[in-house]
Amino acid sequence: MNQQAANRTQGGSSKRTASELLRMVVGIALAVGIIAGASAYQFDFALGVPIAVAAGLVAVLAIVGAILTRRRESQRARMSAFLASELGSDWNPKTGLKASQFKDGTPRKITLSYPERMPDHDPEWRRRMTELVRQRMGVDEVATKWNQKRNVVVMTGVVKVVTALDQARRKVEERIHLILNPLFRSVELSVSVSTWARDEELQPERIELVYGVTALDGSEMWRKRVEAMTGLKLGGRWRAHFDPTKDVGWLEPRPVLPSNVRHPGLGLYDNADPKAPTLYYGVDENGTPRGWTIGKKSTMPHMLTIGPTGGGKTTVLRSLVVGAVAQGIPVFMADPKMIELTPFYGFPGCFIASTPGEIAKMIETMEALMYSRYEAIKRNPAAADSMTPVLFILDELLILRQVLKRHHAKITGRGTPPWFDSIAALLALARSALINVVIGVQRPDASLFDDGSRDNLRQRLSLMRLSPQGSQMLWGTPYVGVDLPMVQGRAMASPDGDNPIEIQTFWVADPITAQGDDKALLDELRARGEATFSSMELPVDVSPFLNDPPEIDKATLPQSAAEVELGASEDIRESEAASLLSVDTQNVKADAITEGDEIVLESGEPVTVVSVDEDPFDEDAVTIVVATPTGEEGVAMSRDDYVARVLSLVDVA
């Protein structure tokens, strides 16, 4: 093989270059001109002068051509020498490089034949070769056409009129490519900004992505990483879209949600479908009202709402209440804290249980209603069409269970409170009876739900920022809602099913302290409720829930959303968007860990290594000191023990 390459090189070098041939032409033309001129002078040769003049012109043209050709050969040789370092010593530039379409002495079209051993399947190698040629051409872009079967690539340079703004924007595109390319692993990636925020600015408005075939674009987790990395490096919050069928995608800034949205009023329900009423609770990033559709055909008959104290859970429940009252749906509420929902005492269509006995009675009443409706449907399947939906809200489930435990202990002193089984039965069976259950909790702990009943709460809404563990419990993934802005009422919700979206929930004032527009909304709602429920036959006996409401100090109730302080819990805490990028780990030996590394210990949370110390009494042992929320902690282990080290983007690439 090497001998054949040497023979090709020797054969190629035996050919004369164009500039050498032109120099020969110059010499011949000058010789002919001199001979012709001498003949005309010495022998009175009539054609001698014209021949001498013609030969002189040929010589001049040949000299000019030789100069131009020499420049072209110089450029070609320069490019050949540069490419030879990439293509190897067996590559013959005389046969492997064809240059044409010269302008200003520089070729604008290159036909390159490369050895078979070159990794032309590697997008990075292709990009590097294209960039080398572009730099030597001195052009703005290079269009490439690869023929892998023949090991040939045709590169055509394109020169554009580039302004200072264009150059700056090109640098922005190059930076975005450098940012995103590691996430696409070994897949070829092309980045371009199709829309800028303003004509004279460098802020991208839409980033177009074209990439090679990969399975990554089908991963929701990977999409979140792309969004998080884009926001981390470009600023703001971004939304990524991918079309796996075409291997293309685009990034665009997320619309900015308002931080405080007052409930729009009764107009939301003017065109309500009585067979599929919607209880609106907020607006999405496009300003569209979103909510929970209940009724006979609903696939999400029950709802789970979680959020810390001050997160806005109460106003979400109020939105559900006002939506139900506006559409003639009776609302039954268990409020063990005696403050969140009790302001709706006396509101038309609203019935509240706050004492332990009342809460137990209300649960029993809802269960009895469910079974009685099942009996009616069993006798006449068409009876379901005439049934009115019922909304049953169980707020602060953890406190509610504790209250019921104490109540049950006072009554019997032993056993599990029967109302726990009743709640589980309602979540499992109440859909066909048109009883829609809402559970409000601060944490979605599985311990609060018996027999996996949490899975029946398909309509979900989480307020404020979740930890990865909380996101895993609620959404089944560790990244949904972990980067939400710390804004009162900001939430992730699933109005259309399992795919959560970001929303800003409505602000609904406390009926006791409402003033101004807030009071006007509730007065309109009260008037509509009185007109609707005055002639409605309620599905159950509500007399046990018509007691006097507990006394509430109005001074303790917030007058507006701005007065509600953000709460905190173990499940709602600060979480940087960059944490989404640190989920990949690699097992390495303990003695390979260095200061500054992030590792994952038994707790499952990444921790930063402060130092790695050798054990003075055991040369085969080390102590890894890590930073934890409670301080520094030392972990002793053998040098050969493996530790899960968090991979950075560079490591992953």
C-alpha positions as CSV (number, residue, x, y, z in Angstrom):
1,M,0.0,0.0,0.0
2,N,2.8,2.4,0.9
3,Q,4.7,1.5,-2.3
4,Q,1.5,2.2,-4.4
5,A,1.2,5.6,-2.6
6,A,4.8,6.3,-3.4
7,N,4.4,5.4,-7.0
8,R,1.3,7.7,-7.2
9,T,3.3,10.5,-5.6
10,Q,6.2,9.9,-8.0
11,G,3.9,9.8,-11.0
12,G,2.1,12.9,-9.9
13,S,5.4,14.8,-9.4
14,S,6.6,14.0,-12.9
15,K,3.9,16.2,-14.4
16,R,4.7,19.8,-15.2
17,T,2.7,22.4,-13.4
18,A,0.7,25.1,-15.4
19,S,3.1,27.8,-14.4
20,E,6.1,25.8,-15.7
21,L,4.3,25.3,-19.0
22,L,3.6,29.0,-19.2
23,R,7.2,29.8,-18.6
24,M,8.2,27.5,-21.4
25,V,5.7,29.3,-23.7
26,V,7.2,32.6,-22.7
27,G,10.7,31.3,-23.6
28,I,9.5,29.9,-26.9
29,A,7.6,33.1,-27.8
30,L,10.5,35.3,-27.0
31,A,12.8,33.1,-29.0
32,V,10.4,33.2,-32.0
33,G,10.0,36.9,-31.7
34,I,13.8,37.5,-31.6
35,I,14.4,35.2,-34.6
36,A,11.5,36.8,-36.5
37,G,12.7,40.3,-35.8
38,A,16.3,39.5,-36.7
39,S,15.2,37.9,-39.9
40,A,13.2,40.9,-40.9
41,Y,16.1,43.2,-40.1
42,Q,18.9,41.0,-41.7
43,F,17.1,39.3,-44.6
44,D,14.3,41.8,-45.2
45,F,11.8,39.1,-44.2
46,A,8.4,40.7,-44.8
47,L,6.5,38.7,-42.2
48,G,9.2,39.0,-39.6
49,V,7.8,42.1,-37.9
50,P,4.2,40.8,-37.5
51,I,5.5,37.5,-36.2
52,A,7.8,39.3,-33.8
53,V,4.9,41.5,-32.5
54,A,2.6,38.5,-32.2
55,A,5.3,36.5,-30.4
56,G,5.8,39.5,-28.0
57,L,2.1,39.7,-27.2
58,V,2.0,35.9,-26.6
59,A,5.0,36.3,-24.3
60,V,3.3,39.2,-22.4
61,L,0.1,37.2,-22.0
62,A,2.0,34.1,-21.0
63,I,3.9,36.1,-18.4
64,V,0.7,37.5,-17.0
65,G,-0.8,34.0,-17.0
66,A,2.2,32.6,-15.4
67,I,2.0,35.2,-12.6
68,L,-1.7,34.4,-12.0
69,T,-1.1,30.7,-12.3
70,R,1.8,31.0,-9.9
71,R,-0.4,32.7,-7.3
72,R,-3.1,30.0,-7.8
73,E,-0.6,27.2,-7.4
74,S,0.8,29.0,-4.3
75,Q,-2.7,29.1,-2.8
76,R,-3.3,25.5,-3.8
77,A,0.0,24.4,-2.4
78,R,-0.8,26.3,0.9
79,M,-4.1,24.6,1.2
80,S,-2.6,21.2,0.2
81,A,0.1,21.5,2.9
82,F,-2.6,22.4,5.5
83,L,-4.8,19.5,4.5
84,A,-1.9,17.0,4.3
85,S,-1.4,17.4,8.1
86,E,-5.0,16.1,8.5
87,L,-5.1,13.5,5.7
88,G,-1.7,11.9,6.3
89,S,1.5,11.3,4.4
90,D,-0.1,8.9,1.9
91,W,-2.4,11.6,0.6
92,N,-1.3,12.9,-2.8
93,P,-2.4,16.6,-3.2
94,K,-1.7,16.6,-7.0
95,T,-4.4,14.0,-7.5
96,G,-6.5,14.5,-4.4
97,L,-7.2,18.2,-4.6
98,K,-8.8,20.0,-7.5
99,A,-9.3,23.8,-7.2
100,S,-11.5,25.9,-9.5
101,Q,-13.6,29.1,-9.7
102,F,-10.7,31.3,-8.6
103,K,-11.3,34.8,-7.5
104,D,-8.6,37.2,-6.4
105,G,-6.2,34.2,-6.6
106,T,-8.2,32.1,-4.2
107,P,-10.3,29.0,-5.2
108,R,-14.0,29.1,-4.4
109,K,-14.6,25.5,-5.2
110,I,-12.6,22.5,-4.0
111,T,-13.0,18.9,-4.9
112,L,-11.2,16.8,-2.3
113,S,-10.5,13.1,-2.5
114,Y,-9.5,11.7,0.8
115,P,-8.1,8.3,1.9
116,E,-10.6,5.6,2.8
117,R,-9.4,5.4,6.4
118,M,-10.7,8.9,7.1
119,P,-13.7,9.0,9.6
120,D,-16.1,10.7,7.2
121,H,-19.0,9.4,9.3
122,D,-17.8,11.6,12.2
123,P,-19.7,14.9,12.2
124,E,-16.9,16.6,14.2
125,W,-14.3,15.5,11.6
126,R,-16.4,16.8,8.8
127,R,-16.9,20.1,10.6
128,R,-13.2,20.5,11.2
129,M,-12.3,19.8,7.5
130,T,-14.9,22.2,6.3
131,E,-13.7,24.9,8.7
132,L,-10.1,24.4,7.5
133,V,-11.1,24.9,3.9
134,R,-13.2,27.9,4.8
135,Q,-10.4,29.6,6.5
136,R,-8.0,29.0,3.6
137,M,-10.7,30.2,1.1
138,G,-11.3,33.3,3.2
139,V,-15.1,33.0,2.7
140,D,-18.0,33.3,5.1
141,E,-19.6,29.9,4.5
142,V,-18.8,26.6,2.8
143,A,-21.5,24.4,1.2
144,T,-20.4,20.8,1.2
145,K,-21.6,17.8,-0.7
146,W,-20.2,14.5,0.6
147,N,-19.9,11.3,-1.5
148,Q,-18.9,8.7,1.0
149,K,-18.9,5.9,-1.5
150,R,-16.2,7.6,-3.6
151,N,-14.4,9.3,-0.6
152,V,-15.0,12.7,-2.2
153,V,-16.3,15.9,-1.0
154,V,-17.1,19.1,-3.0
155,M,-16.8,22.3,-1.1
156,T,-18.1,25.6,-2.5
157,G,-17.3,28.8,-0.7
158,V,-19.8,31.6,-0.3
159,V,-18.9,35.2,0.3
160,K,-21.5,37.5,2.0
161,V,-21.6,41.2,2.7
162,V,-20.9,41.0,6.4
163,T,-21.6,44.0,8.6
164,A,-20.3,44.5,12.1
165,L,-23.7,43.4,13.4
166,D,-23.6,40.2,11.2
167,Q,-20.2,39.4,12.6
168,A,-21.4,39.9,16.2
169,R,-24.5,37.7,15.5
170,R,-22.3,35.0,14.0
171,K,-20.3,34.9,17.1
172,V,-23.5,34.5,19.1
173,E,-24.5,31.5,16.9
174,E,-21.0,30.0,17.3
175,R,-21.3,30.4,21.1
176,I,-24.7,28.7,21.1
177,H,-23.2,25.9,19.1
178,L,-20.4,25.4,21.6
179,I,-23.0,25.5,24.4
180,L,-25.4,22.9,22.9
181,N,-23.0,20.7,21.0
182,P,-21.9,18.6,24.0
183,L,-25.6,17.8,24.8
184,F,-26.0,16.2,21.3
185,R,-23.1,13.9,22.0
186,S,-21.5,12.7,18.8
187,V,-24.3,13.8,16.5
188,E,-23.7,16.6,14.0
189,L,-25.4,19.8,15.0
190,S,-26.1,23.0,13.0
191,V,-27.3,26.1,14.9
192,S,-28.7,29.3,13.4
193,V,-30.8,32.2,14.8
194,S,-33.7,32.8,12.5
195,T,-35.2,35.6,14.6
196,W,-33.6,38.2,16.8
197,A,-35.4,40.1,19.6
198,R,-34.8,43.4,17.7
199,D,-33.1,44.5,14.5
200,E,-30.0,45.9,16.2
201,E,-29.7,43.6,19.2
202,L,-27.9,40.3,19.8
203,Q,-30.6,38.6,21.8
204,P,-31.9,35.5,20.0
205,E,-35.7,35.1,19.7
206,R,-35.8,31.8,17.9
207,I,-32.9,29.3,17.6
208,E,-33.1,26.7,14.8
209,L,-31.4,23.3,15.3
210,V,-30.7,20.7,12.6
211,Y,-29.0,17.6,13.8
212,G,-28.1,14.0,12.8
213,V,-30.2,11.0,13.6
214,T,-30.4,10.4,17.4
215,A,-32.7,8.9,20.0
216,L,-32.0,11.8,22.4
217,D,-34.8,14.0,20.9
218,G,-37.4,11.5,22.2
219,S,-36.3,12.0,25.8
220,E,-38.2,14.5,28.0
221,M,-35.3,14.6,30.4
222,W,-32.9,15.5,27.6
223,R,-35.2,18.3,26.4
224,K,-35.2,19.7,29.9
225,R,-31.5,19.6,29.9
226,V,-31.3,21.6,26.7
227,E,-33.7,24.2,28.1
228,A,-31.8,24.4,31.3
229,M,-28.4,24.8,29.7
230,T,-29.8,27.4,27.3
231,G,-31.2,29.4,30.1
232,L,-28.1,29.0,32.2
233,K,-25.8,30.4,29.5
234,L,-28.0,32.8,27.6
235,G,-30.2,33.9,30.4
236,G,-33.9,33.8,30.8
237,R,-36.1,30.7,30.5
238,W,-36.4,28.8,27.3
239,R,-38.8,26.3,25.7
240,A,-37.4,23.6,23.4
241,H,-39.4,21.8,20.6
242,F,-38.1,18.8,18.6
243,D,-39.5,17.0,15.6
244,P,-37.9,13.5,15.8
245,T,-39.3,12.6,12.4
246,K,-37.3,15.4,10.7
247,D,-34.3,15.7,13.1
248,V,-35.0,19.4,13.6
249,G,-35.8,21.5,16.6
250,W,-36.0,25.1,17.8
251,L,-35.7,27.1,21.0
252,E,-37.7,30.1,21.9
253,P,-38.0,32.2,25.1
254,R,-40.9,31.3,27.3
255,P,-43.5,34.0,27.5
256,V,-43.2,35.9,30.8
257,L,-46.1,35.0,33.0
258,P,-47.6,37.7,35.2
259,S,-46.9,37.5,38.9
260,N,-50.5,38.2,40.0
261,V,-53.6,37.4,38.0
262,R,-57.0,38.3,39.4
263,H,-59.8,35.9,38.7
264,P,-61.5,37.1,35.5
265,G,-65.0,36.8,36.9
266,L,-68.2,35.0,35.9
267,G,-67.6,35.6,32.2
268,L,-65.3,32.5,32.2
269,Y,-68.4,30.3,32.6
270,D,-70.8,32.0,30.2
271,N,-70.4,29.3,27.5
272,A,-69.9,26.4,30.0
273,D,-70.9,22.9,28.9
274,P,-73.2,21.6,31.6
275,K,-72.1,18.0,30.8
276,A,-68.4,18.9,31.0
277,P,-68.1,21.9,33.4
278,T,-64.6,23.3,33.7
279,L,-63.3,24.7,37.0
280,Y,-60.7,27.2,35.9
281,Y,-57.7,27.9,38.3
282,G,-55.2,29.9,36.3
283,V,-53.7,31.0,32.9
284,D,-50.8,29.4,30.9
285,E,-47.9,31.2,29.4
286,N,-50.0,32.2,26.4
287,G,-52.6,33.9,28.6
288,T,-55.2,31.1,28.0
289,P,-57.4,30.2,31.0
290,R,-56.7,26.6,32.1
291,G,-58.7,24.4,34.5
292,W,-60.0,21.0,35.4
293,T,-62.9,19.6,33.4
294,I,-65.2,17.3,35.4
295,G,-68.4,15.5,34.5
296,K,-69.4,12.1,33.3
297,K,-66.8,11.8,30.6
298,S,-63.9,13.2,32.5
299,T,-60.8,11.0,32.6
300,M,-59.5,12.9,35.6
301,P,-62.3,12.8,38.1
302,H,-60.1,13.7,41.1
303,M,-57.5,16.3,41.8
304,L,-54.3,16.6,43.9
305,T,-53.1,20.1,44.9
306,I,-49.8,20.5,46.8
307,G,-48.0,23.5,48.0
308,P,-46.3,24.9,51.2
309,T,-47.8,27.5,53.5
310,G,-48.1,30.7,51.6
311,G,-47.6,29.0,48.2
312,G,-51.1,29.8,47.0
313,K,-52.9,26.5,47.5
314,T,-55.8,28.2,49.3
315,T,-56.5,30.5,46.4
316,V,-56.5,27.6,44.0
317,L,-59.2,25.9,46.1
318,R,-61.2,29.1,46.1
319,S,-61.0,29.2,42.3
320,L,-62.4,25.7,42.2
321,V,-65.2,26.7,44.7
322,V,-66.2,29.9,42.8
323,G,-66.2,27.9,39.5
324,A,-68.4,25.2,40.9
325,V,-70.9,27.7,42.5
326,A,-71.0,29.6,39.2
327,Q,-72.0,26.4,37.4
328,G,-74.5,25.1,39.9
329,I,-72.3,22.4,41.4
330,P,-72.6,22.0,45.2
331,V,-69.4,22.1,47.1
332,F,-68.6,20.1,50.3
333,M,-65.4,21.2,52.1
334,A,-63.5,19.6,55.0
335,D,-61.3,22.3,56.6
336,P,-59.5,20.9,59.6
337,K,-57.4,24.1,60.1
338,M,-60.7,26.0,60.5
339,I,-59.4,29.0,58.6
340,E,-58.6,28.2,54.9
341,L,-62.1,27.5,53.6
342,T,-64.4,28.4,56.5
343,P,-64.8,32.0,55.1
344,F,-67.3,30.3,52.6
345,Y,-69.7,29.5,55.5
346,G,-73.2,30.6,54.4
347,F,-72.1,31.0,50.7
348,P,-74.8,29.5,48.4
349,G,-74.0,25.9,47.4
350,C,-71.1,25.7,49.9
351,F,-71.1,23.4,52.9
352,I,-68.2,23.2,55.3
353,A,-67.1,20.7,58.0
354,S,-64.4,22.0,60.4
355,T,-64.8,20.0,63.6
356,P,-63.6,16.4,63.8
357,G,-67.2,15.2,64.1
358,E,-68.4,17.2,61.2
359,I,-65.5,16.1,59.0
360,A,-66.2,12.4,59.8
361,K,-69.9,13.0,59.1
362,M,-69.2,14.7,55.8
363,I,-66.9,11.8,54.6
364,E,-69.6,9.3,55.6
365,T,-72.2,11.4,53.7
366,M,-70.1,11.5,50.5
367,E,-69.6,7.7,50.7
368,A,-73.3,7.1,51.2
369,L,-74.1,9.4,48.3
370,M,-71.7,7.4,46.1
371,Y,-73.3,4.1,46.9
372,S,-76.8,5.4,46.6
373,R,-76.0,6.8,43.2
374,Y,-74.5,3.5,42.2
375,E,-77.8,1.8,43.2
376,A,-79.8,4.3,41.2
377,I,-77.5,3.7,38.1
378,K,-77.8,0.0,38.5
379,R,-81.6,0.2,38.4
380,N,-81.6,2.7,35.6
381,P,-78.3,3.4,33.7
382,A,-79.8,6.6,32.2
383,A,-80.1,8.0,35.7
384,A,-76.5,9.2,35.6
385,D,-77.4,11.8,32.9
386,S,-79.6,13.6,35.4
387,M,-77.2,13.6,38.3
388,T,-75.5,16.8,39.4
389,P,-71.7,16.7,39.8
390,V,-70.6,17.2,43.4
391,L,-67.2,18.8,44.5
392,F,-65.7,17.3,47.7
393,I,-62.6,19.1,49.0
394,L,-60.4,17.6,51.7
395,D,-57.9,20.2,52.6
396,E,-54.7,19.6,54.6
397,L,-54.9,15.9,54.4
398,L,-52.1,15.3,56.9
399,I,-53.8,17.4,59.6
400,L,-57.2,15.9,58.6
401,R,-55.9,12.4,59.2
402,Q,-54.4,13.3,62.6
403,V,-57.7,15.0,63.6
404,L,-59.6,11.9,62.6
405,K,-57.2,9.6,64.4
406,R,-57.7,11.5,67.7
407,H,-61.5,11.6,67.1
408,H,-61.6,7.9,66.5
409,A,-59.4,7.2,69.6
410,K,-61.9,9.1,71.7
411,I,-64.8,7.1,70.3
412,T,-63.4,3.5,70.3
413,G,-59.9,3.8,71.5
414,R,-58.5,1.3,69.1
415,G,-58.2,0.3,65.4
416,T,-57.8,2.4,62.2
417,P,-60.2,5.2,61.6
418,P,-62.8,3.9,59.1
419,W,-62.9,7.2,57.3
420,F,-59.5,6.5,55.8
421,D,-61.0,3.5,53.9
422,S,-63.9,5.7,52.9
423,I,-61.6,8.3,51.4
424,A,-59.8,5.6,49.5
425,A,-63.1,4.2,48.3
426,L,-64.2,7.6,47.1
427,L,-61.0,8.1,45.1
428,A,-61.3,4.6,43.5
429,L,-65.1,4.5,42.8
430,A,-66.7,8.0,42.9
431,R,-66.0,8.8,39.3
432,S,-69.2,7.2,37.9
433,A,-71.2,8.7,40.7
434,L,-70.1,12.2,39.6
435,I,-68.4,12.9,42.9
436,N,-65.1,14.8,42.2
437,V,-62.6,14.7,45.1
438,V,-59.9,17.4,45.7
439,I,-57.1,16.6,48.0
440,G,-54.9,19.5,49.4
441,V,-51.6,18.7,51.0
442,Q,-48.2,20.3,51.6
443,R,-46.3,17.1,50.5
444,P,-47.3,14.3,48.2
445,D,-46.0,11.6,50.6
446,A,-47.2,8.1,49.7
447,S,-47.8,7.5,53.4
448,L,-50.8,9.8,53.2
449,F,-52.6,7.7,50.6
450,D,-53.9,4.2,51.4
451,D,-53.5,1.4,48.8
452,G,-51.9,3.6,46.2
453,S,-55.0,5.9,46.0
454,R,-52.7,8.8,45.0
455,D,-52.7,7.3,41.5
456,N,-56.4,8.0,41.2
457,L,-55.7,11.8,41.5
458,R,-54.9,12.3,37.8
459,Q,-55.5,16.1,37.8
460,R,-52.5,17.6,39.6
461,L,-51.2,21.0,40.5
462,S,-48.0,21.7,42.4
463,L,-47.3,25.2,43.7
464,M,-43.9,26.8,44.0
465,R,-40.6,25.1,43.5
466,L,-40.3,21.4,44.0
467,S,-37.2,19.4,45.0
468,P,-36.2,16.5,42.6
469,Q,-37.6,14.1,45.2
470,G,-41.0,15.9,45.3
471,S,-41.1,16.1,41.6
472,Q,-40.5,12.4,41.4
473,M,-43.3,11.6,43.8
474,L,-45.8,13.9,42.1
475,W,-44.9,13.8,38.4
476,G,-42.8,10.6,38.1
477,T,-39.7,12.5,37.0
478,P,-37.1,14.5,39.0
479,Y,-37.2,17.7,37.0
480,V,-40.8,19.0,36.6
481,G,-41.2,22.2,38.6
482,V,-37.8,22.2,40.2
483,D,-36.8,25.5,38.4
484,L,-40.1,27.4,38.9
485,P,-39.6,31.1,39.8
486,M,-40.3,31.8,43.5
487,V,-43.5,33.7,42.7
488,Q,-46.7,33.5,44.7
489,G,-49.2,31.4,42.8
490,R,-46.8,30.0,40.2
491,A,-47.5,26.3,39.6
492,M,-47.1,23.3,37.4
493,A,-50.5,21.8,36.4
494,S,-51.9,19.0,34.2
495,P,-55.1,20.4,32.8
496,D,-55.0,18.2,29.8
497,G,-53.6,15.1,31.3
498,D,-50.1,13.8,32.3
499,N,-48.1,16.5,30.6
500,P,-47.6,19.3,33.1
501,I,-47.4,23.0,32.0
502,E,-46.5,26.1,33.9
503,I,-49.3,28.4,34.9
504,Q,-50.0,31.4,37.1
505,T,-53.0,30.6,39.4
506,F,-55.8,33.0,39.9
507,W,-56.0,35.2,42.9
508,V,-59.4,34.9,44.7
509,A,-59.8,37.0,47.8
510,D,-61.1,35.8,51.1
511,P,-64.9,36.3,51.2
512,I,-64.6,37.9,54.6
513,T,-62.0,40.6,53.8
514,A,-62.7,41.1,50.1
515,Q,-62.8,44.7,49.0
516,G,-63.1,46.6,45.8
517,D,-63.1,44.5,42.6
518,D,-62.5,41.4,44.7
519,K,-65.7,42.0,46.6
520,A,-67.6,42.8,43.4
521,L,-66.6,39.4,41.9
522,L,-67.7,37.5,45.0
523,D,-71.0,39.5,45.3
524,E,-71.8,38.6,41.7
525,L,-70.9,35.0,42.4
526,R,-73.1,35.0,45.5
527,A,-76.0,36.5,43.6
528,R,-75.7,33.8,40.9
529,G,-75.4,31.1,43.5
530,E,-78.5,32.2,45.3
531,A,-80.5,32.2,42.1
532,T,-79.2,28.7,41.2
533,F,-79.3,26.8,44.5
534,S,-82.6,28.3,45.7
535,S,-84.5,26.0,43.4
536,M,-82.1,23.1,43.4
537,E,-82.7,19.9,45.3
538,L,-79.4,19.1,46.9
539,P,-78.3,15.5,46.7
540,V,-77.8,14.9,50.4
541,D,-79.0,16.2,53.8
542,V,-76.8,19.2,54.5
543,S,-78.3,20.0,57.9
544,P,-75.3,18.6,59.8
545,F,-73.1,21.2,58.1
546,L,-75.2,24.3,58.7
547,N,-73.8,25.1,62.1
548,D,-72.4,28.5,63.1
549,P,-69.0,29.2,61.6
550,P,-66.0,29.4,63.9
551,E,-64.8,32.8,64.9
552,I,-62.0,34.2,62.7
553,D,-59.9,37.2,63.4
554,K,-60.1,39.2,60.2
555,A,-56.8,40.9,61.0
556,T,-55.0,37.6,60.4
557,L,-56.4,37.2,56.8
558,P,-54.5,38.6,53.8
559,Q,-56.1,41.4,51.9
560,S,-54.3,40.7,48.6
561,A,-51.9,38.3,47.0
562,A,-49.0,40.6,47.8
563,E,-49.6,40.1,51.5
564,V,-49.2,36.4,51.3
565,E,-45.6,35.5,52.2
566,L,-43.9,32.7,50.5
567,G,-43.8,29.5,52.6
568,A,-41.2,26.8,52.8
569,S,-41.3,23.0,53.5
570,E,-38.9,20.1,53.2
571,D,-40.4,19.5,49.8
572,I,-40.2,23.1,48.5
573,R,-36.7,24.5,48.4
574,E,-34.2,26.4,46.3
575,S,-33.1,24.4,43.3
576,E,-30.8,25.8,40.6
577,A,-31.7,25.0,36.9
578,A,-28.1,23.8,36.6
579,S,-29.0,20.8,38.8
580,L,-30.8,19.3,35.9
581,L,-27.5,19.0,34.2
582,S,-25.9,16.9,36.9
583,V,-27.9,13.7,36.9
584,D,-25.3,11.6,35.0
585,T,-22.7,9.8,37.2
586,Q,-19.7,7.7,36.6
587,N,-18.3,5.2,39.1
588,V,-14.7,6.0,39.8
589,K,-12.3,4.7,42.5
590,A,-12.2,6.7,45.7
591,D,-8.6,7.7,45.3
592,A,-9.5,9.4,41.9
593,I,-11.8,11.8,43.6
594,T,-10.4,15.3,43.9
595,E,-11.4,18.5,45.7
596,G,-14.3,20.3,44.0
597,D,-15.8,17.1,42.5
598,E,-19.5,16.4,43.1
599,I,-20.3,12.9,44.3
600,V,-23.5,11.0,45.2
601,L,-23.6,9.2,48.5
602,E,-26.3,7.0,50.0
603,S,-28.6,10.0,50.6
604,G,-29.0,10.3,46.8
605,E,-28.2,14.0,46.9
606,P,-25.1,15.4,45.1
607,V,-22.5,16.8,47.5
608,T,-19.3,18.7,46.9
609,V,-16.0,17.2,47.9
610,V,-14.1,19.6,50.3
611,S,-10.9,17.4,50.5
612,V,-9.6,13.9,50.1
613,D,-7.3,12.9,53.0
614,E,-5.0,9.9,53.3
615,D,-5.5,7.7,56.3
616,P,-2.3,8.0,58.4
617,F,-2.8,4.6,59.8
618,D,-3.9,2.7,56.7
619,E,-2.3,3.4,53.4
620,D,-5.1,1.7,51.5
621,A,-7.8,4.0,53.0
622,V,-8.9,7.6,52.4
623,T,-11.3,10.0,54.0
624,I,-13.5,12.0,51.7
625,V,-14.8,15.2,53.4
626,V,-18.0,16.5,51.8
627,A,-20.1,19.6,52.4
628,T,-23.7,18.9,53.6
629,P,-26.5,21.2,54.5
630,T,-25.6,20.6,58.2
631,G,-21.9,21.1,57.8
632,E,-18.8,19.1,56.7
633,E,-18.9,15.3,57.0
634,G,-16.1,12.8,56.5
635,V,-16.7,9.4,54.8
636,A,-14.0,6.8,55.3
637,M,-13.5,4.2,52.5
638,S,-11.0,2.0,50.8
639,R,-9.0,3.5,47.9
640,D,-10.5,0.8,45.6
641,D,-14.1,1.5,46.6
642,Y,-16.1,3.0,43.8
643,V,-17.9,6.4,44.2
644,A,-20.6,7.9,41.9
645,R,-19.0,11.1,40.6
646,V,-21.3,13.6,38.9
647,L,-20.4,14.1,35.3
648,S,-20.2,17.6,33.9
649,L,-21.3,18.5,30.4
650,V,-17.8,18.1,29.1
651,D,-17.5,14.7,30.7
652,V,-20.8,13.6,29.2
653,A,-19.7,14.8,25.8
